[in-house]
Amino acid sequence: MRPNRPVTAILCAAALALTAAACGPGDDEAGGDAKPTVAQASPVPGSGGLKIPDQLKDKLKEHGIDMEKWKGGAWKNWKKEDWLREAGDYINPIIEGLWDSDRMRDAEQPKQPAVDPDAGKDQGVTDPTPAAVTAKAANPPYHQSVPSSGKVFFDGPEGSMVCSATVVKDPAHPGKSNMVWTAGHCVHAGKAGGWYRNIAFVPSYNNAGKPTAQLKGAPREQVAPYGVWWSDWAQTSDQWIATGGPTGGAGAPFDFAVLHVTPEQGGGKSLEETVGSALPVEFNAPAVPKVASITATGYPAATPFDGQKAYQCTDKPGRLSLNANDPVMYRIGCTMTGGASGGGWVAAGADGKPALVSNTSIGPSKAGWLAGPRLGPEAKGVFDAVSGKFK
């Protein structure tokens, strides 16, 4: 995480030092750089198993990307002039075996964020800071207790990073959705960067809730019992791409993204069929004061958590406004930390049934609350675009 800056690129949720990103590998010492740092170098397993559709090959050639060099490690080139950032520039070829169990585990060792006690104060309508709600461990197996939840893994300039995410329903493919909801900062660096790489979703990560010590060297089927699903398309808001940043909560009211995924090993079943669950997305949720309760789910990785287990917080939301001209955000008391970014927020939908109404976006460096965007027309536009692309 970035040093001495108020809002970090990792949702390692003090007094309003807003964090907006994912957790990445680093040492266990507090302070220091807020960005994820490069973990111990490891080979790219199975790099020979790169699957490249013809359409994607053409796209890569258009951007001057040589696939042989890419699979040999050229994807690690993060020169700004080569870092694709526009909405239509998303590419994410599958590299079989890249996300093995150890690489997944090592992608979540965040550092502590900096503190800015003034961030978010006196801007628009903001309710009093909520009392901290202690995050409770979800009951394993997660496939039964939180079947739509999982983790997103991806690579950025400083190393491997991690977020949380949710399987959501696709109206274009009833009962057969391949769509996943997460935070914008889990797929795109915002104003100063571009699309992250090697983005993959693992539903019910560490389904049995085993401790970290038991996961070292574990077979991938143990930590990813329902497979590794690569994002063949991702979309976030234009506002996040244009204004999003790791400090100050910039772009946070529009910090959402939708992934379309495909199984690394192929197969005929959709993600929804595979996990047996998906949540509808509610784009017309009641105003914040009218929402009785919201439950946030995620895999927090910053101390005192280790990123290997799912946790939840339930609270009545309040309002947080970072800019009077931007939509108000939901805010709940919650002690979840880095790695929880992108995790789904669930409340009763218009029909009274559970629906996704937000995702974890930002929080203070001293964990006590989380905030997420209220999903409106911009979010629906992103969602509809991804759904429509794969009709």
Disulfide bonds with the S-S distance in Angstrom:
Cys163-Cys186 2.02
Cys313-Cys334 2.11
